[in-house]
Amino acid sequence: MKPGKLADIEKQVEFVEWYMKMVKLGLTGELHLLFYDPVHQLHNTINGKCWQEKGKNGTVSLPSNTGRKRITILGAINPLTYKFTCLTLEGMIDKEVTKHCLENIRHAYNNQKEIVIITIVR
């Protein structure tokens, strides 16, 4: 599927039917349904422009750390119970980080029921 293009109607209907089946199984406790997505946050970003009161001179600079640091949050939420499982780290996601996050999810849902994870593919 191309970015920005919707899947054809049949695929959308198929997904909605499958999703509703997963919701029913989740509500009856037969499986755990999760949405999973990484978020990449930057902290201490530097503003491109600043505003100050008209007629005033000078800009106040505040000391800060080294600038742009990346924080990655891998999160999974159960839309039926609102239980949230996450892993926070600095840097990029690789195979080992993903494996560790999935192990954390399995540990959080340790009753050996099936876990269905829906994620966004970009």
For each residue, the residues with C-beta under 8 A, 3 or more apart:
1: 5 7
2: 5
3: 122
4:
5: 1 2
6: 12
7: 1 11 12 15
8: 11 12
9: 12 13
10: 13 14
11: 7 8 14 15
12: 6 7 8 9 15 16
13: 9 10 16 17
14: 10 11 17 18
15: 7 11 12 18 19
16: 12 13 19 20
17: 13 14 20 21
18: 14 15 21 22
19: 15 16 22 23 118
20: 16 17 23 24
21: 17 18 24 25
22: 18 19 25 26 31 33 116
23: 19 20 26 27 33 79 80
24: 20 21 27 28
25: 21 22 28 30 31 33
26: 22 23 29 30 31 32 33 78 80 116
27: 23 24 80
28: 24 25
29: 26 113
30: 25 26 113 114
31: 22 25 26 113 114 115 116
32: 26 78 109 113 114 115 116
33: 22 23 25 26 78 79 80 116 118
34: 76 77 78 85 105 115 116 117 118
35: 76 77 79 117 118 119
36: 74 75 76 105 117 118 119
37: 75 119 120
38: 72 73 74 75 93
39: 72 73 75
40: 70 71 72
41: 70 71 72 73
42: 45 68 69 70 71
43: 68 69 71
44: 64 65 66 67 68 69
45: 42 68
46: 67 68
47: 50
48:
49:
50: 47 59
51:
52: 56 58 59
53: 56
54:
55:
56: 52 53
57:
58: 52
59: 50 52
60:
61:
62:
63:
64: 44 67
65: 44 69
66: 44 69
67: 44 46 64
68: 42 43 44 45 46
69: 42 43 44 65 66 90
70: 40 41 42 90 91 92
71: 40 41 42 43 88 89 90
72: 38 39 40 41 88 89 90 91 92 93 97
73: 38 39 41 86 87 88
74: 36 38 86 87 88 93 97 98 101
75: 36 37 38 39 84 85 86 87
76: 34 35 36 84 85 86 101 105 117
77: 34 35 82 83 84 85
78: 26 32 33 34 81 82 83 84
79: 23 33 35 82
80: 23 26 27 33
81: 78
82: 77 78 79
83: 77 78 108
84: 75 76 77 78
85: 34 75 76 77 104 105 108
86: 73 74 75 76
87: 73 74 75 97 100 101 104
88: 71 72 73 74
89: 71 72 97
90: 69 70 71 72
91: 70 72
92: 70 72 97
93: 38 72 74 97 98
94: 97 98
95: 98 99
96: 99 100
97: 72 74 87 89 92 93 94 100 101
98: 74 93 94 95 101 102
99: 95 96 102 103
100: 87 96 97 103 104
101: 74 76 87 97 98 104 105
102: 98 99 105 106
103: 99 100 106 107
104: 85 87 100 101 107 108
105: 34 36 76 85 101 102 108 109 115 117
106: 102 103 109 110 115
107: 103 104 110
108: 83 85 104 105
109: 32 105 106 113 115
110: 106 107
111:
112:
113: 29 30 31 32 109
114: 30 31 32
115: 31 32 34 105 106 109
116: 22 26 31 32 33 34
117: 34 35 36 76 105
118: 19 33 34 35 36
119: 35 36 37
120: 37
121:
122: 3
